[in-house]
Amino acid sequence: MSELKRTYLDYAATAPLLEEARAACLEGFARWANPSSPHADGRAAQQMLENARLRMKKALDWDGEVIFTGGASEAIALAIGQSKTDTRLVSPVEHDVVLRCAENAESIAVDLNGLVVPMKLNHQLKGHEAPVLVIVQSVNNETGVMQDMAAIAKIVRDRGGVFFADCSQSAGKMPLPDADMIAIAAHKFGGPPGVGALLIKDLTLLSPRGGQEQGYRSGTHNLPYIMAMVAALEAPANWAGRATELRTHLDNAIKNMGGTVIGENAPRIATIGSYQMPGVAANTQLIKFDMAGFSISAGSACSSGTLKTSHVLQAMGIDDTTASEVIRVSIGRDTTRSQIYAFIEKWQAIFDESRRT
């Protein structure tokens, strides 16, 4: 029996490692030494590290500082935990790790599309005299909904606050927002897992705690992975138009078959689609799609192993029954039309089968 050919449609969870990143990683291992060591090998590694830092700034068009981290989760914990602000405001549709790090933060109002309401945010910030840390992700990891980051940034700046953006899903795919601090994750754009960065305009926004990275992050630099992350950012990214075409076709097909597109009336990134199949539990869909060779997810990969209702969908006012029937499909640079067509065909088959039983 031939092995089932699989179709990967879970790029929002992690993207396959690019060949450019693999080659850069191997180069890093071949020339590895601890960049903090004072000897010649260490100094050479330090030079490679700083060169990677400069290349990352250029690739992201970032003129601030770069703190290399062990991933977006660490960058988020660093930004929130070491911020000099006493008060945090966080949108209720953030990634789980953000909500854990900002456990006692005030919640920002969002509308039924999961979008921050600028007028309400402005009013909320009026009630605070001291600077406030405002935390909003640029692209939602479950629905693909894109926040109006320019409007949010202006309000936060006008009110003397500090704006922190989780750009895990958007970095390497769209321009960075005008935020004071930004978290990115390499494995979301073709780099390796376990490495990321906190971009920060002014290091004095954080309290240093000693160690590497100018005293803001402890631990030996993972130079091979840092080099791989930068190489992934520098790799050609000319597939946005194709992703838009594929996601639009998928949206239309799901609606025509009787499904619902989550966040349809909001601006969404081309790489993420969130869909409800009425009457069919998400876990049932995941099993059936997996058996047919399709890798998809239900919500965030960090929490999709649980049975809890998505807090993102709850914040959008979606009832528990509907929320329990939502899956996420995410597109990458290797996704083809035939793969999307095959997924649509399987979606229809699962839905038809559910209505016969």
MIRO-976991 format. One line per field, with one value per residue (C-alpha): x, y, z; residue in three letters; residue number from 0; chain. Coordinates in Angstrom, 1 decimal, always signed. Example, Ala and Ser with C-alpha at 12.3 -4.5 7.8 and 13.67 -1.06 7.14 Angstrom:
c1 +12.3	+13.7;
c2 -4.5	-1.1;
c3 +7.8	+7.1;
residu Ala	Ser;
num 0	1;
chaine A	A;
***
This chain:
c1 +0.0	+1.4	+2.0	-0.7	+0.5	+0.0	-0.9	+0.4	-2.0	-0.9	+1.7	+0.4	+1.5	+5.0	+6.4	+8.9	+12.5	+13.7	+16.8	+18.4	+17.9	+19.2	+22.4	+22.9	+22.4	+25.0	+27.5	+26.9	+27.6	+30.7	+32.1	+30.6	+32.2	+30.6	+30.3	+30.9	+34.3	+37.3	+39.5	+39.9	+37.2	+34.8	+35.5	+34.9	+31.6	+30.7	+31.4	+29.1	+26.4	+26.5	+26.5	+23.4	+21.8	+22.5	+21.1	+18.0	+17.4	+17.8	+15.5	+12.8	+13.5	+13.9	+16.0	+15.9	+17.6	+17.4	+17.4	+17.8	+15.7	+14.7	+11.5	+8.5	+7.3	+10.5	+10.4	+6.8	+7.7	+10.7	+8.8	+5.9	+7.9	+10.7	+8.6	+9.0	+5.3	+3.1	-0.1	-0.8	-3.7	-4.2	-6.7	-8.7	-7.9	-4.1	-2.2	-2.4	+1.2	+0.5	-2.5	-0.5	+2.3	-0.2	-2.4	-3.7	-3.8	-6.9	-8.8	-9.2	-12.6	-12.9	-15.8	-17.5	-14.6	-12.0	-10.8	-9.7	-12.1	-9.8	-12.3	-12.8	-9.0	-8.5	-11.1	-9.6	-6.1	-7.6	-8.2	-4.4	-2.0	+1.2	+2.5	+0.6	+1.9	-0.6	-0.3	-2.0	-1.0	-0.8	-2.4	-4.6	-3.1	-6.6	-8.6	-6.0	-7.8	-5.4	-5.6	-5.4	-2.0	-1.4	-4.5	-3.7	-0.1	-1.2	-3.6	-1.0	+1.6	-0.8	-1.6	+2.1	+1.9	+4.2	+3.0	+4.0	+3.0	+3.1	+4.1	+4.6	+2.2	+3.0	+6.8	+8.4	+5.0	+4.0	+5.7	+6.2	+3.9	+5.1	+5.4	+7.8	+8.4	+7.8	+8.1	+8.9	+9.3	+11.7	+9.7	+6.7	+8.5	+10.8	+13.5	+14.1	+12.1	+13.5	+14.8	+13.2	+13.8	+12.4	+12.7	+12.8	+13.1	+14.6	+16.3	+15.5	+11.9	+13.0	+14.7	+18.0	+18.6	+22.1	+23.6	+24.0	+22.3	+23.4	+22.2	+18.6	+18.6	+20.7	+22.0	+24.5	+23.6	+22.3	+24.3	+23.6	+19.8	+20.1	+21.9	+19.2	+16.5	+18.1	+18.6	+14.9	+14.0	+16.2	+14.8	+12.6	+9.0	+7.0	+4.1	+1.7	-0.4	-0.8	-1.8	-4.4	-5.9	-5.9	-7.4	-10.1	-11.0	-11.2	-13.4	-15.9	-16.0	-16.6	-19.5	-21.0	-20.9	-22.8	-19.9	-19.0	-15.9	-14.8	-13.9	-15.1	-15.9	-12.5	-9.2	-7.4	-3.9	-3.9	-2.3	-4.9	-8.5	-10.9	-14.0	-17.1	-18.6	-22.1	-23.0	-19.5	-17.2	-13.8	-12.1	-14.1	-13.1	-9.4	-9.5	-11.2	-8.9	-5.9	-7.0	-7.3	-3.8	-4.5	-2.7	-4.8	-5.6	-8.4	-7.2	-3.7	-1.4	-0.3	-3.7	-5.4	-4.6	-7.2	-11.0	-11.5	-13.4	-11.3	-11.0	-10.5	-13.9	-15.5	-14.2	-15.7	-19.1	-19.3	-21.4	-19.8	-21.5	-20.3	-16.9	-16.6	-17.1	-14.3	-11.0	-8.0	-6.4	-3.1	-1.3	+2.4	+4.8	+4.6	+0.8	-0.6	-4.0	-4.5	-4.0	-6.6	-9.0	-8.5	-9.1	-12.4	-13.5	-12.8	-14.6	-17.7	-17.4	-17.2	-20.1	-22.3	-21.5	-22.5	-25.9	-26.6	-26.0;
c2 +0.0	+3.4	+6.0	+8.7	+11.9	+14.7	+18.4	+20.8	+23.7	+24.7	+27.4	+29.7	+27.0	+26.7	+27.0	+24.5	+25.5	+27.3	+26.0	+29.4	+29.1	+25.5	+26.5	+29.5	+27.4	+24.8	+27.7	+28.9	+25.5	+25.1	+28.4	+28.1	+29.6	+31.4	+35.1	+36.1	+34.4	+36.8	+34.7	+35.0	+32.4	+34.1	+37.5	+36.1	+34.7	+38.0	+39.7	+37.3	+37.9	+41.7	+41.3	+39.2	+41.9	+44.6	+42.4	+41.8	+45.5	+46.0	+43.1	+44.4	+48.1	+48.6	+51.5	+50.6	+48.0	+44.2	+41.8	+38.1	+35.7	+32.0	+32.8	+35.1	+33.7	+34.8	+38.2	+38.7	+37.7	+40.1	+43.0	+42.7	+41.5	+44.1	+47.0	+50.0	+50.8	+49.9	+49.4	+47.1	+47.1	+44.1	+43.1	+40.0	+38.3	+38.0	+34.8	+32.7	+33.5	+37.2	+36.8	+34.6	+37.2	+40.1	+38.2	+41.2	+43.6	+45.7	+44.4	+46.5	+46.5	+44.7	+44.6	+41.5	+41.1	+41.1	+44.5	+47.0	+49.9	+53.0	+55.4	+53.2	+52.6	+56.4	+56.8	+54.1	+55.6	+59.0	+57.4	+56.8	+59.5	+57.4	+55.8	+52.6	+49.6	+48.7	+45.2	+44.3	+41.7	+42.9	+39.7	+37.3	+33.8	+32.1	+34.3	+36.2	+39.5	+42.5	+45.3	+48.9	+49.3	+52.8	+54.1	+52.3	+53.5	+57.1	+56.9	+55.3	+57.8	+60.8	+59.5	+59.1	+55.3	+52.5	+50.3	+46.6	+44.6	+40.9	+40.4	+36.7	+36.1	+39.2	+39.7	+38.6	+38.8	+42.5	+45.8	+46.2	+48.6	+51.8	+50.2	+50.8	+47.1	+44.2	+40.4	+38.1	+34.3	+32.8	+29.6	+31.5	+32.7	+29.8	+30.0	+27.4	+27.1	+28.2	+31.6	+35.1	+38.7	+41.6	+44.8	+47.9	+51.5	+52.6	+50.1	+52.4	+51.2	+48.0	+47.3	+45.4	+42.2	+41.4	+38.9	+39.0	+41.3	+44.5	+43.2	+42.6	+38.9	+36.1	+33.0	+31.9	+33.2	+30.6	+32.0	+29.2	+29.7	+33.5	+33.3	+31.0	+33.4	+36.3	+34.2	+33.3	+37.0	+37.8	+35.0	+36.2	+36.5	+36.9	+34.7	+37.1	+37.6	+33.8	+33.4	+36.1	+34.3	+30.9	+32.2	+34.2	+31.1	+29.1	+31.7	+31.7	+27.9	+27.5	+30.0	+28.4	+25.0	+26.3	+27.2	+30.5	+32.6	+33.9	+37.6	+37.9	+41.6	+42.6	+43.0	+39.7	+38.5	+36.3	+33.4	+32.5	+31.5	+30.5	+28.5	+27.0	+23.8	+23.9	+20.8	+19.2	+19.5	+20.9	+17.8	+15.6	+17.7	+17.6	+13.8	+13.4	+15.8	+14.2	+10.8	+12.2	+13.7	+17.3	+19.0	+21.8	+23.0	+24.4	+27.8	+28.2	+25.2	+26.0	+25.3	+23.2	+20.0	+21.1	+21.1	+24.6	+27.1	+29.6	+32.9	+34.7	+33.6	+34.3	+37.8	+38.2	+37.3	+33.9	+31.4	+28.3	+25.9	+27.8	+28.3	+24.5	+24.0	+26.3	+25.2	+27.1	+26.7	+28.5	+29.0	+29.1	+29.8	+26.2	+25.9	+25.1	+25.6	+21.8	+21.4	+24.1	+22.5	+19.1	+20.5	+22.1	+18.8	+17.0	+19.8	+19.2	+15.4	+15.7	+18.2	+16.1	+13.0	+14.8	+15.7	+12.1	+10.7;
c3 +0.0	-1.0	+1.7	+2.0	+0.4	+2.9	+2.4	+4.9	+5.6	+9.1	+8.3	+11.1	+13.6	+12.0	+8.5	+7.1	+7.2	+4.1	+2.3	+2.7	+6.5	+6.6	+4.8	+7.1	+10.1	+9.0	+8.3	+11.8	+13.3	+11.2	+12.5	+16.0	+19.1	+22.0	+21.0	+24.6	+24.7	+24.7	+22.4	+18.6	+17.9	+20.2	+18.7	+15.2	+16.4	+17.9	+14.6	+12.9	+15.5	+15.1	+11.3	+11.6	+13.8	+11.1	+8.4	+10.4	+10.8	+7.1	+6.2	+8.5	+7.8	+11.6	+12.9	+16.6	+18.7	+18.3	+21.3	+20.2	+22.1	+22.2	+20.3	+20.4	+23.8	+25.4	+23.6	+24.9	+28.4	+28.3	+27.0	+29.4	+32.4	+32.2	+31.0	+33.3	+33.0	+36.0	+34.0	+31.1	+28.7	+26.5	+23.9	+24.7	+21.4	+22.1	+21.9	+25.1	+26.1	+26.0	+28.3	+30.7	+30.9	+31.3	+33.7	+35.7	+32.7	+31.9	+28.8	+25.7	+24.0	+20.6	+18.2	+16.7	+14.2	+17.0	+16.1	+18.8	+18.9	+18.7	+20.3	+23.3	+23.6	+23.6	+26.3	+28.4	+28.2	+29.3	+32.7	+33.3	+34.3	+34.3	+31.0	+30.1	+28.2	+25.4	+24.0	+20.7	+18.1	+14.5	+13.0	+15.0	+15.0	+14.9	+12.5	+10.5	+11.4	+11.0	+13.5	+12.5	+14.0	+12.6	+14.4	+17.6	+17.6	+17.2	+20.1	+22.4	+21.4	+21.8	+25.3	+26.3	+26.4	+25.2	+22.3	+22.2	+19.1	+18.8	+15.1	+15.2	+12.4	+10.3	+10.4	+7.2	+5.4	+5.8	+7.0	+10.7	+12.6	+14.2	+17.6	+20.5	+20.9	+18.6	+19.1	+16.2	+15.8	+13.2	+12.6	+11.4	+8.3	+7.4	+10.1	+12.8	+16.0	+19.2	+18.1	+17.7	+18.6	+20.5	+18.5	+20.6	+19.7	+23.1	+25.5	+28.4	+28.1	+29.8	+33.2	+32.5	+34.5	+33.5	+31.1	+27.4	+24.9	+26.6	+29.9	+28.9	+28.2	+29.7	+28.0	+25.4	+21.9	+19.5	+16.7	+14.1	+14.6	+14.6	+11.2	+9.9	+11.1	+9.3	+6.1	+6.1	+6.4	+3.5	+1.3	-1.7	-0.6	-3.8	-3.1	-1.4	-4.5	-4.9	-1.2	-1.6	-4.6	-2.8	+0.4	-1.5	-3.5	-0.3	+1.4	-1.5	-1.7	+2.0	+1.9	-1.2	+0.5	+3.6	+5.9	+7.6	+7.2	+10.6	+10.6	+7.0	+7.4	+8.8	+7.0	+7.1	+6.2	+3.1	+4.8	+7.4	+7.1	+9.9	+9.0	+10.7	+9.4	+10.9	+13.0	+12.9	+15.9	+15.1	+16.7	+14.3	+11.4	+12.4	+12.6	+9.3	+7.5	+9.1	+8.0	+4.5	+4.6	+5.5	+8.3	+9.7	+13.2	+15.5	+16.8	+18.1	+17.9	+21.4	+22.8	+20.1	+22.1	+24.7	+24.5	+25.8	+23.8	+22.0	+24.0	+20.7	+19.3	+22.7	+22.7	+19.2	+20.6	+18.9	+20.8	+22.2	+19.8	+16.7	+18.2	+18.7	+15.0	+13.8	+12.2	+10.9	+7.5	+6.9	+3.6	+2.9	+0.1	-1.1	-1.1	-4.5	-6.2	-6.5	-2.7	-2.0	-4.5	-2.9	+0.6	-0.6	-2.1	+1.2	+3.2	+1.1	+1.6	+5.4	+5.5	+3.3	+5.4	+8.5	+7.1	+6.1	+9.6;
residu Met	Ser	Glu	Leu	Lys	Arg	Thr	Tyr	Leu	Asp	Tyr	Ala	Ala	Thr	Ala	Pro	Leu	Leu	Glu	Glu	Ala	Arg	Ala	Ala	Cys	Leu	Glu	Gly	Phe	Ala	Arg	Trp	Ala	Asn	Pro	Ser	Ser	Pro	His	Ala	Asp	Gly	Arg	Ala	Ala	Gln	Gln	Met	Leu	Glu	Asn	Ala	Arg	Leu	Arg	Met	Lys	Lys	Ala	Leu	Asp	Trp	Asp	Gly	Glu	Val	Ile	Phe	Thr	Gly	Gly	Ala	Ser	Glu	Ala	Ile	Ala	Leu	Ala	Ile	Gly	Gln	Ser	Lys	Thr	Asp	Thr	Arg	Leu	Val	Ser	Pro	Val	Glu	His	Asp	Val	Val	Leu	Arg	Cys	Ala	Glu	Asn	Ala	Glu	Ser	Ile	Ala	Val	Asp	Leu	Asn	Gly	Leu	Val	Val	Pro	Met	Lys	Leu	Asn	His	Gln	Leu	Lys	Gly	His	Glu	Ala	Pro	Val	Leu	Val	Ile	Val	Gln	Ser	Val	Asn	Asn	Glu	Thr	Gly	Val	Met	Gln	Asp	Met	Ala	Ala	Ile	Ala	Lys	Ile	Val	Arg	Asp	Arg	Gly	Gly	Val	Phe	Phe	Ala	Asp	Cys	Ser	Gln	Ser	Ala	Gly	Lys	Met	Pro	Leu	Pro	Asp	Ala	Asp	Met	Ile	Ala	Ile	Ala	Ala	His	Lys	Phe	Gly	Gly	Pro	Pro	Gly	Val	Gly	Ala	Leu	Leu	Ile	Lys	Asp	Leu	Thr	Leu	Leu	Ser	Pro	Arg	Gly	Gly	Gln	Glu	Gln	Gly	Tyr	Arg	Ser	Gly	Thr	His	Asn	Leu	Pro	Tyr	Ile	Met	Ala	Met	Val	Ala	Ala	Leu	Glu	Ala	Pro	Ala	Asn	Trp	Ala	Gly	Arg	Ala	Thr	Glu	Leu	Arg	Thr	His	Leu	Asp	Asn	Ala	Ile	Lys	Asn	Met	Gly	Gly	Thr	Val	Ile	Gly	Glu	Asn	Ala	Pro	Arg	Ile	Ala	Thr	Ile	Gly	Ser	Tyr	Gln	Met	Pro	Gly	Val	Ala	Ala	Asn	Thr	Gln	Leu	Ile	Lys	Phe	Asp	Met	Ala	Gly	Phe	Ser	Ile	Ser	Ala	Gly	Ser	Ala	Cys	Ser	Ser	Gly	Thr	Leu	Lys	Thr	Ser	His	Val	Leu	Gln	Ala	Met	Gly	Ile	Asp	Asp	Thr	Thr	Ala	Ser	Glu	Val	Ile	Arg	Val	Ser	Ile	Gly	Arg	Asp	Thr	Thr	Arg	Ser	Gln	Ile	Tyr	Ala	Phe	Ile	Glu	Lys	Trp	Gln	Ala	Ile	Phe	Asp	Glu	Ser	Arg	Arg	Thr;
num 0	1	2	3	4	5	6	7	8	9	10	11	12	13	14	15	16	17	18	19	20	21	22	23	24	25	26	27	28	29	30	31	32	33	34	35	36	37	38	39	40	41	42	43	44	45	46	47	48	49	50	51	52	53	54	55	56	57	58	59	60	61	62	63	64	65	66	67	68	69	70	71	72	73	74	75	76	77	78	79	80	81	82	83	84	85	86	87	88	89	90	91	92	93	94	95	96	97	98	99	100	101	102	103	104	105	106	107	108	109	110	111	112	113	114	115	116	117	118	119	120	121	122	123	124	125	126	127	128	129	130	131	132	133	134	135	136	137	138	139	140	141	142	143	144	145	146	147	148	149	150	151	152	153	154	155	156	157	158	159	160	161	162	163	164	165	166	167	168	169	170	171	172	173	174	175	176	177	178	179	180	181	182	183	184	185	186	187	188	189	190	191	192	193	194	195	196	197	198	199	200	201	202	203	204	205	206	207	208	209	210	211	212	213	214	215	216	217	218	219	220	221	222	223	224	225	226	227	228	229	230	231	232	233	234	235	236	237	238	239	240	241	242	243	244	245	246	247	248	249	250	251	252	253	254	255	256	257	258	259	260	261	262	263	264	265	266	267	268	269	270	271	272	273	274	275	276	277	278	279	280	281	282	283	284	285	286	287	288	289	290	291	292	293	294	295	296	297	298	299	300	301	302	303	304	305	306	307	308	309	310	311	312	313	314	315	316	317	318	319	320	321	322	323	324	325	326	327	328	329	330	331	332	333	334	335	336	337	338	339	340	341	342	343	344	345	346	347	348	349	350	351	352	353	354	355	356;
chaine A	A	A	A	A	A	A	A	A	A	A	A	A	A	A	A	A	A	A	A	A	A	A	A	A	A	A	A	A	A	A	A	A	A	A	A	A	A	A	A	A	A	A	A	A	A	A	A	A	A	A	A	A	A	A	A	A	A	A	A	A	A	A	A	A	A	A	A	A	A	A	A	A	A	A	A	A	A	A	A	A	A	A	A	A	A	A	A	A	A	A	A	A	A	A	A	A	A	A	A	A	A	A	A	A	A	A	A	A	A	A	A	A	A	A	A	A	A	A	A	A	A	A	A	A	A	A	A	A	A	A	A	A	A	A	A	A	A	A	A	A	A	A	A	A	A	A	A	A	A	A	A	A	A	A	A	A	A	A	A	A	A	A	A	A	A	A	A	A	A	A	A	A	A	A	A	A	A	A	A	A	A	A	A	A	A	A	A	A	A	A	A	A	A	A	A	A	A	A	A	A	A	A	A	A	A	A	A	A	A	A	A	A	A	A	A	A	A	A	A	A	A	A	A	A	A	A	A	A	A	A	A	A	A	A	A	A	A	A	A	A	A	A	A	A	A	A	A	A	A	A	A	A	A	A	A	A	A	A	A	A	A	A	A	A	A	A	A	A	A	A	A	A	A	A	A	A	A	A	A	A	A	A	A	A	A	A	A	A	A	A	A	A	A	A	A	A	A	A	A	A	A	A	A	A	A	A	A	A	A	A	A	A	A	A	A	A	A	A	A	A	A	A	A	A	A	A	A	A	A	A	A	A	A	A	A	A	A	A	A	A	A	A	A	A	A	A	A	A	A	A	A	A	A	A	A	A;
***
